[in-house]
Amino acid sequence: MRKQKRRCQSSLTFENLWQEWLDTKLFITGKSRKMEGMGDEEIFKSLPADERKALLVKKDDFAAKAGIENSVRAVMSREICSCSFYYFLT
């Protein structure tokens, strides 16, 4: 039970850090491309498909480095994927 709780907390922490990284990246991208005033989702949607995919591939890279690769893929297949704009690729 304790191990499962830690894994859950680690996944949640990872998701929060990932979302913060993505939000920051989108903010910087929007600012450099004169998209100020647009929200994160609008900025993400306006990026070319290859740039959107490259941002999302980073999530797997970060997860692998953190040693939670399998947890992230499982989570991404559920509702959290919408938090990281994953659904815009489909």
PDB file of N, CA, C and O in Angstrom:
ATOM      1  N   MET A   1       0.822  -1.192   0.000  1.00  0.00           N
ATOM      2  CA  MET A   1       0.000   0.000   0.000  1.00  0.00           C
ATOM      3  C   MET A   1       0.864   1.253   0.000  1.00  0.00           C
ATOM      4  O   MET A   1       0.593   2.191  -0.749  1.00  0.00           O
ATOM      5  N   ARG A   2       1.901   1.279   0.831  1.00  0.00           N
ATOM      6  CA  ARG A   2       2.780   2.432   0.909  1.00  0.00           C
ATOM      7  C   ARG A   2       3.504   2.681  -0.411  1.00  0.00           C
ATOM      8  O   ARG A   2       3.630   3.821  -0.856  1.00  0.00           O
ATOM      9  N   LYS A   3       3.973   1.612  -1.023  1.00  0.00           N
ATOM     10  CA  LYS A   3       4.693   1.725  -2.289  1.00  0.00           C
ATOM     11  C   LYS A   3       3.780   2.313  -3.369  1.00  0.00           C
ATOM     12  O   LYS A   3       4.204   3.155  -4.160  1.00  0.00           O
ATOM     13  N   GLN A   4       2.536   1.864  -3.392  1.00  0.00           N
ATOM     14  CA  GLN A   4       1.573   2.358  -4.373  1.00  0.00           C
ATOM     15  C   GLN A   4       1.281   3.851  -4.140  1.00  0.00           C
ATOM     16  O   GLN A   4       1.142   4.615  -5.095  1.00  0.00           O
ATOM     17  N   LYS A   5       1.189   4.251  -2.882  1.00  0.00           N
ATOM     18  CA  LYS A   5       0.931   5.649  -2.561  1.00  0.00           C
ATOM     19  C   LYS A   5       2.101   6.519  -3.021  1.00  0.00           C
ATOM     20  O   LYS A   5       1.897   7.594  -3.584  1.00  0.00           O
ATOM     21  N   ARG A   6       3.332   6.047  -2.777  1.00  0.00           N
ATOM     22  CA  ARG A   6       4.512   6.789  -3.221  1.00  0.00           C
ATOM     23  C   ARG A   6       4.548   6.913  -4.733  1.00  0.00           C
ATOM     24  O   ARG A   6       4.875   7.972  -5.268  1.00  0.00           O
ATOM     25  N   ARG A   7       4.211   5.827  -5.421  1.00  0.00           N
ATOM     26  CA  ARG A   7       4.204   5.848  -6.879  1.00  0.00           C
ATOM     27  C   ARG A   7       3.171   6.844  -7.387  1.00  0.00           C
ATOM     28  O   ARG A   7       3.412   7.569  -8.352  1.00  0.00           O
ATOM     29  N   CYS A   8       2.024   6.869  -6.729  1.00  0.00           N
ATOM     30  CA  CYS A   8       0.962   7.798  -7.098  1.00  0.00           C
ATOM     31  C   CYS A   8       1.419   9.239  -6.873  1.00  0.00           C
ATOM     32  O   CYS A   8       1.188  10.107  -7.714  1.00  0.00           O
ATOM     33  N   GLN A   9       2.066   9.487  -5.737  1.00  0.00           N
ATOM     34  CA  GLN A   9       2.561  10.826  -5.449  1.00  0.00           C
ATOM     35  C   GLN A   9       3.659  11.222  -6.429  1.00  0.00           C
ATOM     36  O   GLN A   9       3.722  12.371  -6.866  1.00  0.00           O
ATOM     37  N   SER A  10       4.527  10.267  -6.773  1.00  0.00           N
ATOM     38  CA  SER A  10       5.590  10.554  -7.736  1.00  0.00           C
ATOM     39  C   SER A  10       5.009  10.902  -9.095  1.00  0.00           C
ATOM     40  O   SER A  10       5.476  11.831  -9.754  1.00  0.00           O
ATOM     41  N   SER A  11       4.004  10.168  -9.514  1.00  0.00           N
ATOM     42  CA  SER A  11       3.363  10.445 -10.799  1.00  0.00           C
ATOM     43  C   SER A  11       2.682  11.799 -10.794  1.00  0.00           C
ATOM     44  O   SER A  11       2.746  12.540 -11.775  1.00  0.00           O
ATOM     45  N   LEU A  12       2.032  12.119  -9.689  1.00  0.00           N
ATOM     46  CA  LEU A  12       1.362  13.412  -9.574  1.00  0.00           C
ATOM     47  C   LEU A  12       2.390  14.547  -9.589  1.00  0.00           C
ATOM     48  O   LEU A  12       2.190  15.560 -10.259  1.00  0.00           O
ATOM     49  N   THR A  13       3.477  14.379  -8.859  1.00  0.00           N
ATOM     50  CA  THR A  13       4.540  15.379  -8.854  1.00  0.00           C
ATOM     51  C   THR A  13       5.108  15.541 -10.250  1.00  0.00           C
ATOM     52  O   THR A  13       5.330  16.661 -10.712  1.00  0.00           O
ATOM     53  N   PHE A  14       5.345  14.423 -10.922  1.00  0.00           N
ATOM     54  CA  PHE A  14       5.862  14.479 -12.292  1.00  0.00           C
ATOM     55  C   PHE A  14       4.892  15.241 -13.195  1.00  0.00           C
ATOM     56  O   PHE A  14       5.308  16.105 -13.967  1.00  0.00           O
ATOM     57  N   GLU A  15       3.613  14.924 -13.100  1.00  0.00           N
ATOM     58  CA  GLU A  15       2.612  15.591 -13.936  1.00  0.00           C
ATOM     59  C   GLU A  15       2.591  17.094 -13.665  1.00  0.00           C
ATOM     60  O   GLU A  15       2.499  17.895 -14.596  1.00  0.00           O
ATOM     61  N   ASN A  16       2.675  17.472 -12.398  1.00  0.00           N
ATOM     62  CA  ASN A  16       2.686  18.895 -12.054  1.00  0.00           C
ATOM     63  C   ASN A  16       3.925  19.596 -12.608  1.00  0.00           C
ATOM     64  O   ASN A  16       3.830  20.693 -13.158  1.00  0.00           O
ATOM     65  N   LEU A  17       5.079  18.962 -12.461  1.00  0.00           N
ATOM     66  CA  LEU A  17       6.311  19.538 -12.995  1.00  0.00           C
ATOM     67  C   LEU A  17       6.268  19.597 -14.523  1.00  0.00           C
ATOM     68  O   LEU A  17       6.708  20.574 -15.131  1.00  0.00           O
ATOM     69  N   TRP A  18       5.736  18.547 -15.127  1.00  0.00           N
ATOM     70  CA  TRP A  18       5.608  18.526 -16.587  1.00  0.00           C
ATOM     71  C   TRP A  18       4.717  19.676 -17.058  1.00  0.00           C
ATOM     72  O   TRP A  18       5.064  20.388 -18.000  1.00  0.00           O
ATOM     73  N   GLN A  19       3.587  19.853 -16.411  1.00  0.00           N
ATOM     74  CA  GLN A  19       2.657  20.903 -16.807  1.00  0.00           C
ATOM     75  C   GLN A  19       3.297  22.275 -16.659  1.00  0.00           C
ATOM     76  O   GLN A  19       3.107  23.153 -17.501  1.00  0.00           O
ATOM     77  N   GLU A  20       4.052  22.454 -15.589  1.00  0.00           N
ATOM     78  CA  GLU A  20       4.754  23.724 -15.367  1.00  0.00           C
ATOM     79  C   GLU A  20       5.780  23.971 -16.472  1.00  0.00           C
ATOM     80  O   GLU A  20       5.889  25.083 -16.988  1.00  0.00           O
ATOM     81  N   TRP A  21       6.531  22.929 -16.830  1.00  0.00           N
ATOM     82  CA  TRP A  21       7.529  23.047 -17.900  1.00  0.00           C
ATOM     83  C   TRP A  21       6.850  23.399 -19.217  1.00  0.00           C
ATOM     84  O   TRP A  21       7.300  24.295 -19.932  1.00  0.00           O
ATOM     85  N   LEU A  22       5.770  22.697 -19.539  1.00  0.00           N
ATOM     86  CA  LEU A  22       5.059  22.925 -20.793  1.00  0.00           C
ATOM     87  C   LEU A  22       4.462  24.335 -20.836  1.00  0.00           C
ATOM     88  O   LEU A  22       4.561  25.024 -21.852  1.00  0.00           O
ATOM     89  N   ASP A  23       3.851  24.753 -19.742  1.00  0.00           N
ATOM     90  CA  ASP A  23       3.286  26.101 -19.688  1.00  0.00           C
ATOM     91  C   ASP A  23       4.357  27.165 -19.912  1.00  0.00           C
ATOM     92  O   ASP A  23       4.144  28.130 -20.645  1.00  0.00           O
ATOM     93  N   THR A  24       5.505  26.978 -19.274  1.00  0.00           N
ATOM     94  CA  THR A  24       6.613  27.924 -19.425  1.00  0.00           C
ATOM     95  C   THR A  24       7.122  27.940 -20.856  1.00  0.00           C
ATOM     96  O   THR A  24       7.359  29.003 -21.428  1.00  0.00           O
ATOM     97  N   LYS A  25       7.287  26.769 -21.424  1.00  0.00           N
ATOM     98  CA  LYS A  25       7.764  26.659 -22.811  1.00  0.00           C
ATOM     99  C   LYS A  25       6.787  27.349 -23.769  1.00  0.00           C
ATOM    100  O   LYS A  25       7.207  28.071 -24.674  1.00  0.00           O
ATOM    101  N   LEU A  26       5.503  27.129 -23.570  1.00  0.00           N
ATOM    102  CA  LEU A  26       4.498  27.759 -24.427  1.00  0.00           C
ATOM    103  C   LEU A  26       4.468  29.275 -24.234  1.00  0.00           C
ATOM    104  O   LEU A  26       4.283  30.019 -25.197  1.00  0.00           O
ATOM    105  N   PHE A  27       4.648  29.731 -23.000  1.00  0.00           N
ATOM    106  CA  PHE A  27       4.694  31.163 -22.734  1.00  0.00           C
ATOM    107  C   PHE A  27       5.868  31.805 -23.476  1.00  0.00           C
ATOM    108  O   PHE A  27       5.710  32.837 -24.128  1.00  0.00           O
ATOM    109  N   ILE A  28       7.041  31.187 -23.372  1.00  0.00           N
ATOM    110  CA  ILE A  28       8.237  31.714 -24.038  1.00  0.00           C
ATOM    111  C   ILE A  28       8.062  31.681 -25.553  1.00  0.00           C
ATOM    112  O   ILE A  28       8.426  32.634 -26.243  1.00  0.00           O
ATOM    113  N   THR A  29       7.511  30.597 -26.066  1.00  0.00           N
ATOM    114  CA  THR A  29       7.264  30.483 -27.506  1.00  0.00           C
ATOM    115  C   THR A  29       6.292  31.560 -27.961  1.00  0.00           C
ATOM    116  O   THR A  29       6.523  32.222 -28.973  1.00  0.00           O
ATOM    117  N   GLY A  30       5.218  31.735 -27.225  1.00  0.00           N
ATOM    118  CA  GLY A  30       4.222  32.748 -27.577  1.00  0.00           C
ATOM    119  C   GLY A  30       4.798  34.147 -27.558  1.00  0.00           C
ATOM    120  O   GLY A  30       4.495  34.964 -28.428  1.00  0.00           O
ATOM    121  N   LYS A  31       5.616  34.418 -26.583  1.00  0.00           N
ATOM    122  CA  LYS A  31       6.220  35.747 -26.452  1.00  0.00           C
ATOM    123  C   LYS A  31       7.189  36.015 -27.606  1.00  0.00           C
ATOM    124  O   LYS A  31       7.213  37.115 -28.158  1.00  0.00           O
ATOM    125  N   SER A  32       7.980  35.014 -27.965  1.00  0.00           N
ATOM    126  CA  SER A  32       8.965  35.202 -29.030  1.00  0.00           C
ATOM    127  C   SER A  32       8.324  35.279 -30.423  1.00  0.00           C
ATOM    128  O   SER A  32       8.928  35.801 -31.360  1.00  0.00           O
ATOM    129  N   ARG A  33       7.113  34.761 -30.550  1.00  0.00           N
ATOM    130  CA  ARG A  33       6.431  34.769 -31.852  1.00  0.00           C
ATOM    131  C   ARG A  33       5.293  35.788 -31.902  1.00  0.00           C
ATOM    132  O   ARG A  33       4.411  35.698 -32.756  1.00  0.00           O
ATOM    133  N   LYS A  34       5.314  36.717 -31.025  1.00  0.00           N
ATOM    134  CA  LYS A  34       4.300  37.784 -30.993  1.00  0.00           C
ATOM    135  C   LYS A  34       2.880  37.236 -30.838  1.00  0.00           C
ATOM    136  O   LYS A  34       1.953  37.706 -31.498  1.00  0.00           O
ATOM    137  N   MET A  35       2.715  36.243 -29.966  1.00  0.00           N
ATOM    138  CA  MET A  35       1.411  35.657 -29.684  1.00  0.00           C
ATOM    139  C   MET A  35       0.942  36.062 -28.298  1.00  0.00           C
ATOM    140  O   MET A  35       0.115  35.382 -27.690  1.00  0.00           O
ATOM    141  N   GLU A  36       1.471  37.171 -27.802  1.00  0.00           N
ATOM    142  CA  GLU A  36       1.104  37.616 -26.469  1.00  0.00           C
ATOM    143  C   GLU A  36      -0.408  37.828 -26.384  1.00  0.00           C
ATOM    144  O   GLU A  36      -1.043  38.289 -27.333  1.00  0.00           O
ATOM    145  N   GLY A  37      -0.952  37.490 -25.255  1.00  0.00           N
ATOM    146  CA  GLY A  37      -2.386  37.604 -25.069  1.00  0.00           C
ATOM    147  C   GLY A  37      -3.125  36.313 -25.387  1.00  0.00           C
ATOM    148  O   GLY A  37      -4.297  36.166 -25.038  1.00  0.00           O
ATOM    149  N   MET A  38      -2.456  35.384 -26.042  1.00  0.00           N
ATOM    150  CA  MET A  38      -3.069  34.089 -26.335  1.00  0.00           C
ATOM    151  C   MET A  38      -2.843  33.160 -25.141  1.00  0.00           C
ATOM    152  O   MET A  38      -1.836  33.271 -24.442  1.00  0.00           O
ATOM    153  N   GLY A  39      -3.770  32.264 -24.918  1.00  0.00           N
ATOM    154  CA  GLY A  39      -3.611  31.267 -23.866  1.00  0.00           C
ATOM    155  C   GLY A  39      -2.723  30.121 -24.323  1.00  0.00           C
ATOM    156  O   GLY A  39      -2.393  30.004 -25.504  1.00  0.00           O
ATOM    157  N   ASP A  40      -2.343  29.283 -23.374  1.00  0.00           N
ATOM    158  CA  ASP A  40      -1.471  28.142 -23.688  1.00  0.00           C
ATOM    159  C   ASP A  40      -2.068  27.244 -24.769  1.00  0.00           C
ATOM    160  O   ASP A  40      -1.366  26.817 -25.685  1.00  0.00           O
ATOM    161  N   GLU A  41      -3.352  26.963 -24.661  1.00  0.00           N
ATOM    162  CA  GLU A  41      -3.987  26.072 -25.638  1.00  0.00           C
ATOM    163  C   GLU A  41      -3.974  26.695 -27.032  1.00  0.00           C
ATOM    164  O   GLU A  41      -3.729  26.007 -28.023  1.00  0.00           O
ATOM    165  N   GLU A  42      -4.235  27.986 -27.103  1.00  0.00           N
ATOM    166  CA  GLU A  42      -4.226  28.672 -28.403  1.00  0.00           C
ATOM    167  C   GLU A  42      -2.826  28.663 -29.014  1.00  0.00           C
ATOM    168  O   GLU A  42      -2.659  28.429 -30.211  1.00  0.00           O
ATOM    169  N   ILE A  43      -1.837  28.918 -28.183  1.00  0.00           N
ATOM    170  CA  ILE A  43      -0.453  28.889 -28.672  1.00  0.00           C
ATOM    171  C   ILE A  43      -0.118  27.491 -29.165  1.00  0.00           C
ATOM    172  O   ILE A  43       0.439  27.325 -30.251  1.00  0.00           O
ATOM    173  N   PHE A  44      -0.460  26.483 -28.363  1.00  0.00           N
ATOM    174  CA  PHE A  44      -0.163  25.101 -28.737  1.00  0.00           C
ATOM    175  C   PHE A  44      -0.826  24.739 -30.065  1.00  0.00           C
ATOM    176  O   PHE A  44      -0.192  24.146 -30.937  1.00  0.00           O
ATOM    177  N   LYS A  45      -2.104  25.096 -30.217  1.00  0.00           N
ATOM    178  CA  LYS A  45      -2.834  24.785 -31.456  1.00  0.00           C
ATOM    179  C   LYS A  45      -2.228  25.483 -32.667  1.00  0.00           C
ATOM    180  O   LYS A  45      -2.284  24.955 -33.777  1.00  0.00           O
ATOM    181  N   SER A  46      -1.652  26.660 -32.465  1.00  0.00           N
ATOM    182  CA  SER A  46      -1.106  27.422 -33.593  1.00  0.00           C
ATOM    183  C   SER A  46       0.276  26.928 -34.031  1.00  0.00           C
ATOM    184  O   SER A  46       0.763  27.320 -35.091  1.00  0.00           O
ATOM    185  N   LEU A  47       0.905  26.081 -33.233  1.00  0.00           N
ATOM    186  CA  LEU A  47       2.211  25.546 -33.609  1.00  0.00           C
ATOM    187  C   LEU A  47       2.062  24.512 -34.716  1.00  0.00           C
ATOM    188  O   LEU A  47       1.037  23.835 -34.797  1.00  0.00           O
ATOM    189  N   PRO A  48       3.071  24.384 -35.567  1.00  0.00           N
ATOM    190  CA  PRO A  48       3.058  23.310 -36.559  1.00  0.00           C
ATOM    191  C   PRO A  48       3.021  21.946 -35.863  1.00  0.00           C
ATOM    192  O   PRO A  48       3.508  21.807 -34.741  1.00  0.00           O
ATOM    193  N   ALA A  49       2.454  20.956 -36.519  1.00  0.00           N
ATOM    194  CA  ALA A  49       2.293  19.617 -35.933  1.00  0.00           C
ATOM    195  C   ALA A  49       3.613  19.036 -35.441  1.00  0.00           C
ATOM    196  O   ALA A  49       3.650  18.396 -34.390  1.00  0.00           O
ATOM    197  N   ASP A  50       4.695  19.248 -36.183  1.00  0.00           N
ATOM    198  CA  ASP A  50       5.976  18.680 -35.763  1.00  0.00           C
ATOM    199  C   ASP A  50       6.484  19.327 -34.474  1.00  0.00           C
ATOM    200  O   ASP A  50       7.121  18.653 -33.665  1.00  0.00           O
ATOM    201  N   GLU A  51       6.219  20.608 -34.269  1.00  0.00           N
ATOM    202  CA  GLU A  51       6.617  21.275 -33.028  1.00  0.00           C
ATOM    203  C   GLU A  51       5.769  20.803 -31.854  1.00  0.00           C
ATOM    204  O   GLU A  51       6.280  20.617 -30.750  1.00  0.00           O
ATOM    205  N   ARG A  52       4.461  20.608 -32.094  1.00  0.00           N
ATOM    206  CA  ARG A  52       3.590  20.087 -31.027  1.00  0.00           C
ATOM    207  C   ARG A  52       4.063  18.707 -30.600  1.00  0.00           C
ATOM    208  O   ARG A  52       4.156  18.405 -29.411  1.00  0.00           O
ATOM    209  N   LYS A  53       4.358  17.882 -31.586  1.00  0.00           N
ATOM    210  CA  LYS A  53       4.799  16.520 -31.282  1.00  0.00           C
ATOM    211  C   LYS A  53       6.129  16.540 -30.537  1.00  0.00           C
ATOM    212  O   LYS A  53       6.317  15.772 -29.593  1.00  0.00           O
ATOM    213  N   ALA A  54       7.046  17.398 -30.944  1.00  0.00           N
ATOM    214  CA  ALA A  54       8.356  17.487 -30.286  1.00  0.00           C
ATOM    215  C   ALA A  54       8.197  17.869 -28.809  1.00  0.00           C
ATOM    216  O   ALA A  54       8.907  17.346 -27.950  1.00  0.00           O
ATOM    217  N   LEU A  55       7.278  18.767 -28.523  1.00  0.00           N
ATOM    218  CA  LEU A  55       7.039  19.141 -27.123  1.00  0.00           C
ATOM    219  C   LEU A  55       6.530  17.951 -26.323  1.00  0.00           C
ATOM    220  O   LEU A  55       6.967  17.725 -25.194  1.00  0.00           O
ATOM    221  N   LEU A  56       5.623  17.203 -26.896  1.00  0.00           N
ATOM    222  CA  LEU A  56       5.038  16.072 -26.172  1.00  0.00           C
ATOM    223  C   LEU A  56       6.002  14.899 -26.039  1.00  0.00           C
ATOM    224  O   LEU A  56       5.923  14.139 -25.074  1.00  0.00           O
ATOM    225  N   VAL A  57       6.904  14.746 -26.992  1.00  0.00           N
ATOM    226  CA  VAL A  57       7.916  13.691 -26.906  1.00  0.00           C
ATOM    227  C   VAL A  57       8.832  13.958 -25.712  1.00  0.00           C
ATOM    228  O   VAL A  57       9.363  13.027 -25.106  1.00  0.00           O
ATOM    229  N   LYS A  58       9.010  15.234 -25.382  1.00  0.00           N
ATOM    230  CA  LYS A  58       9.831  15.597 -24.227  1.00  0.00           C
ATOM    231  C   LYS A  58       9.290  14.974 -22.948  1.00  0.00           C
ATOM    232  O   LYS A  58      10.057  14.635 -22.046  1.00  0.00           O
ATOM    233  N   LYS A  59       7.979  14.823 -22.867  1.00  0.00           N
ATOM    234  CA  LYS A  59       7.384  14.235 -21.669  1.00  0.00           C
ATOM    235  C   LYS A  59       7.905  12.819 -21.462  1.00  0.00           C
ATOM    236  O   LYS A  59       8.273  12.447 -20.348  1.00  0.00           O
ATOM    237  N   ASP A  60       7.937  12.033 -22.526  1.00  0.00           N
ATOM    238  CA  ASP A  60       8.480  10.674 -22.425  1.00  0.00           C
ATOM    239  C   ASP A  60       9.963  10.704 -22.068  1.00  0.00           C
ATOM    240  O   ASP A  60      10.432   9.882 -21.281  1.00  0.00           O
ATOM    241  N   ASP A  61      10.698  11.648 -22.646  1.00  0.00           N
ATOM    242  CA  ASP A  61      12.131  11.772 -22.335  1.00  0.00           C
ATOM    243  C   ASP A  61      12.336  12.066 -20.848  1.00  0.00           C
ATOM    244  O   ASP A  61      13.145  11.421 -20.182  1.00  0.00           O
ATOM    245  N   PHE A  62      11.593  13.046 -20.343  1.00  0.00           N
ATOM    246  CA  PHE A  62      11.708  13.403 -18.927  1.00  0.00           C
ATOM    247  C   PHE A  62      11.302  12.230 -18.040  1.00  0.00           C
ATOM    248  O   PHE A  62      11.950  11.961 -17.028  1.00  0.00           O
ATOM    249  N   ALA A  63      10.241  11.540 -18.415  1.00  0.00           N
ATOM    250  CA  ALA A  63       9.758  10.406 -17.616  1.00  0.00           C
ATOM    251  C   ALA A  63      10.800   9.301 -17.574  1.00  0.00           C
ATOM    252  O   ALA A  63      11.034   8.710 -16.520  1.00  0.00           O
ATOM    253  N   ALA A  64      11.426   9.016 -18.704  1.00  0.00           N
ATOM    254  CA  ALA A  64      12.460   7.975 -18.750  1.00  0.00           C
ATOM    255  C   ALA A  64      13.632   8.349 -17.845  1.00  0.00           C
ATOM    256  O   ALA A  64      14.166   7.503 -17.128  1.00  0.00           O
ATOM    257  N   LYS A  65      14.026   9.621 -17.884  1.00  0.00           N
ATOM    258  CA  LYS A  65      15.123  10.077 -17.029  1.00  0.00           C
ATOM    259  C   LYS A  65      14.751   9.999 -15.552  1.00  0.00           C
ATOM    260  O   LYS A  65      15.610   9.769 -14.701  1.00  0.00           O
ATOM    261  N   ALA A  66      13.482  10.190 -15.255  1.00  0.00           N
ATOM    262  CA  ALA A  66      13.015  10.132 -13.868  1.00  0.00           C
ATOM    263  C   ALA A  66      12.727   8.702 -13.420  1.00  0.00           C
ATOM    264  O   ALA A  66      12.478   8.454 -12.240  1.00  0.00           O
ATOM    265  N   GLY A  67      12.760   7.773 -14.355  1.00  0.00           N
ATOM    266  CA  GLY A  67      12.511   6.378 -14.019  1.00  0.00           C
ATOM    267  C   GLY A  67      11.042   6.046 -13.833  1.00  0.00           C
ATOM    268  O   GLY A  67      10.712   5.071 -13.158  1.00  0.00           O
ATOM    269  N   ILE A  68      10.161   6.834 -14.415  1.00  0.00           N
ATOM    270  CA  ILE A  68       8.725   6.556 -14.282  1.00  0.00           C
ATOM    271  C   ILE A  68       8.066   6.410 -15.650  1.00  0.00           C
ATOM    272  O   ILE A  68       6.886   6.715 -15.823  1.00  0.00           O
ATOM    273  N   GLU A  69       8.823   5.955 -16.585  1.00  0.00           N
ATOM    274  CA  GLU A  69       8.377   5.818 -17.968  1.00  0.00           C
ATOM    275  C   GLU A  69       7.057   5.067 -18.102  1.00  0.00           C
ATOM    276  O   GLU A  69       6.144   5.534 -18.784  1.00  0.00           O
ATOM    277  N   ASN A  70       6.950   3.918 -17.461  1.00  0.00           N
ATOM    278  CA  ASN A  70       5.726   3.128 -17.607  1.00  0.00           C
ATOM    279  C   ASN A  70       4.527   3.808 -16.977  1.00  0.00           C
ATOM    280  O   ASN A  70       3.425   3.738 -17.522  1.00  0.00           O
ATOM    281  N   SER A  71       4.716   4.460 -15.850  1.00  0.00           N
ATOM    282  CA  SER A  71       3.619   5.149 -15.182  1.00  0.00           C
ATOM    283  C   SER A  71       3.056   6.258 -16.054  1.00  0.00           C
ATOM    284  O   SER A  71       1.841   6.428 -16.150  1.00  0.00           O
ATOM    285  N   VAL A  72       3.938   7.007 -16.684  1.00  0.00           N
ATOM    286  CA  VAL A  72       3.503   8.136 -17.503  1.00  0.00           C
ATOM    287  C   VAL A  72       2.712   7.654 -18.703  1.00  0.00           C
ATOM    288  O   VAL A  72       1.678   8.234 -19.032  1.00  0.00           O
ATOM    289  N   ARG A  73       3.171   6.620 -19.353  1.00  0.00           N
ATOM    290  CA  ARG A  73       2.438   6.118 -20.514  1.00  0.00           C
ATOM    291  C   ARG A  73       1.057   5.634 -20.111  1.00  0.00           C
ATOM    292  O   ARG A  73       0.089   5.832 -20.845  1.00  0.00           O
ATOM    293  N   ALA A  74       0.961   5.011 -18.967  1.00  0.00           N
ATOM    294  CA  ALA A  74      -0.345   4.552 -18.489  1.00  0.00           C
ATOM    295  C   ALA A  74      -1.250   5.744 -18.203  1.00  0.00           C
ATOM    296  O   ALA A  74      -2.433   5.727 -18.542  1.00  0.00           O
ATOM    297  N   VAL A  75      -0.703   6.758 -17.592  1.00  0.00           N
ATOM    298  CA  VAL A  75      -1.481   7.944 -17.269  1.00  0.00           C
ATOM    299  C   VAL A  75      -1.882   8.675 -18.535  1.00  0.00           C
ATOM    300  O   VAL A  75      -3.012   9.152 -18.642  1.00  0.00           O
ATOM    301  N   MET A  76      -0.977   8.772 -19.491  1.00  0.00           N
ATOM    302  CA  MET A  76      -1.272   9.491 -20.726  1.00  0.00           C
ATOM    303  C   MET A  76      -2.414   8.853 -21.493  1.00  0.00           C
ATOM    304  O   MET A  76      -3.088   9.530 -22.268  1.00  0.00           O
ATOM    305  N   SER A  77      -2.640   7.583 -21.295  1.00  0.00           N
ATOM    306  CA  SER A  77      -3.724   6.924 -22.008  1.00  0.00           C
ATOM    307  C   SER A  77      -5.076   7.200 -21.353  1.00  0.00           C
ATOM    308  O   SER A  77      -6.118   6.815 -21.883  1.00  0.00           O
ATOM    309  N   ARG A  78      -5.056   7.869 -20.199  1.00  0.00           N
ATOM    310  CA  ARG A  78      -6.302   8.216 -19.514  1.00  0.00           C
ATOM    311  C   ARG A  78      -6.535   9.715 -19.598  1.00  0.00           C
ATOM    312  O   ARG A  78      -6.070  10.375 -20.527  1.00  0.00           O
ATOM    313  N   GLU A  79      -7.248  10.241 -18.633  1.00  0.00           N
ATOM    314  CA  GLU A  79      -7.707  11.623 -18.703  1.00  0.00           C
ATOM    315  C   GLU A  79      -6.621  12.675 -18.570  1.00  0.00           C
ATOM    316  O   GLU A  79      -6.831  13.798 -19.029  1.00  0.00           O
ATOM    317  N   ILE A  80      -5.485  12.388 -17.978  1.00  0.00           N
ATOM    318  CA  ILE A  80      -4.466  13.414 -17.766  1.00  0.00           C
ATOM    319  C   ILE A  80      -3.864  13.885 -19.079  1.00  0.00           C
ATOM    320  O   ILE A  80      -3.322  14.987 -19.150  1.00  0.00           O
ATOM    321  N   CYS A  81      -3.951  13.072 -20.108  1.00  0.00           N
ATOM    322  CA  CYS A  81      -3.372  13.474 -21.392  1.00  0.00           C
ATOM    323  C   CYS A  81      -3.958  14.799 -21.868  1.00  0.00           C
ATOM    324  O   CYS A  81      -3.268  15.564 -22.541  1.00  0.00           O
ATOM    325  N   SER A  82      -5.192  15.081 -21.541  1.00  0.00           N
ATOM    326  CA  SER A  82      -5.778  16.347 -21.971  1.00  0.00           C
ATOM    327  C   SER A  82      -5.121  17.527 -21.274  1.00  0.00           C
ATOM    328  O   SER A  82      -5.102  18.633 -21.815  1.00  0.00           O
ATOM    329  N   CYS A  83      -4.582  17.306 -20.082  1.00  0.00           N
ATOM    330  CA  CYS A  83      -3.915  18.392 -19.359  1.00  0.00           C
ATOM    331  C   CYS A  83      -2.646  18.838 -20.069  1.00  0.00           C
ATOM    332  O   CYS A  83      -2.244  19.996 -19.948  1.00  0.00           O
ATOM    333  N   SER A  84      -2.025  17.957 -20.790  1.00  0.00           N
ATOM    334  CA  SER A  84      -0.790  18.324 -21.482  1.00  0.00           C
ATOM    335  C   SER A  84      -1.024  18.492 -22.977  1.00  0.00           C
ATOM    336  O   SER A  84      -0.094  18.374 -23.775  1.00  0.00           O
ATOM    337  N   PHE A  85      -2.253  18.762 -23.348  1.00  0.00           N
ATOM    338  CA  PHE A  85      -2.643  19.039 -24.737  1.00  0.00           C
ATOM    339  C   PHE A  85      -2.409  17.855 -25.680  1.00  0.00           C
ATOM    340  O   PHE A  85      -2.359  18.025 -26.898  1.00  0.00           O
ATOM    341  N   TYR A  86      -2.267  16.667 -25.113  1.00  0.00           N
ATOM    342  CA  TYR A  86      -2.008  15.482 -25.925  1.00  0.00           C
ATOM    343  C   TYR A  86      -3.104  15.255 -26.955  1.00  0.00           C
ATOM    344  O   TYR A  86      -2.839  14.789 -28.063  1.00  0.00           O
ATOM    345  N   TYR A  87      -4.329  15.586 -26.586  1.00  0.00           N
ATOM    346  CA  TYR A  87      -5.464  15.315 -27.471  1.00  0.00           C
ATOM    347  C   TYR A  87      -5.438  16.181 -28.724  1.00  0.00           C
ATOM    348  O   TYR A  87      -6.151  15.862 -29.676  1.00  0.00           O
ATOM    349  N   PHE A  88      -4.664  17.250 -28.778  1.00  0.00           N
ATOM    350  CA  PHE A  88      -4.609  18.078 -29.968  1.00  0.00           C
ATOM    351  C   PHE A  88      -3.870  17.399 -31.126  1.00  0.00           C
ATOM    352  O   PHE A  88      -4.006  17.809 -32.278  1.00  0.00           O
ATOM    353  N   LEU A  89      -3.094  16.366 -30.818  1.00  0.00           N
ATOM    354  CA  LEU A  89      -2.382  15.666 -31.877  1.00  0.00           C
ATOM    355  C   LEU A  89      -3.292  14.755 -32.683  1.00  0.00           C
ATOM    356  O   LEU A  89      -3.008  14.431 -33.836  1.00  0.00           O
ATOM    357  N   THR A  90      -4.380  14.350 -32.063  1.00  0.00           N
ATOM    358  CA  THR A  90      -5.263  13.394 -32.759  1.00  0.00           C
ATOM    359  C   THR A  90      -6.268  14.089 -33.635  1.00  0.00           C
ATOM    360  O   THR A  90      -7.080  13.431 -34.285  1.00  0.00           O
TER     361      THR A  90
END
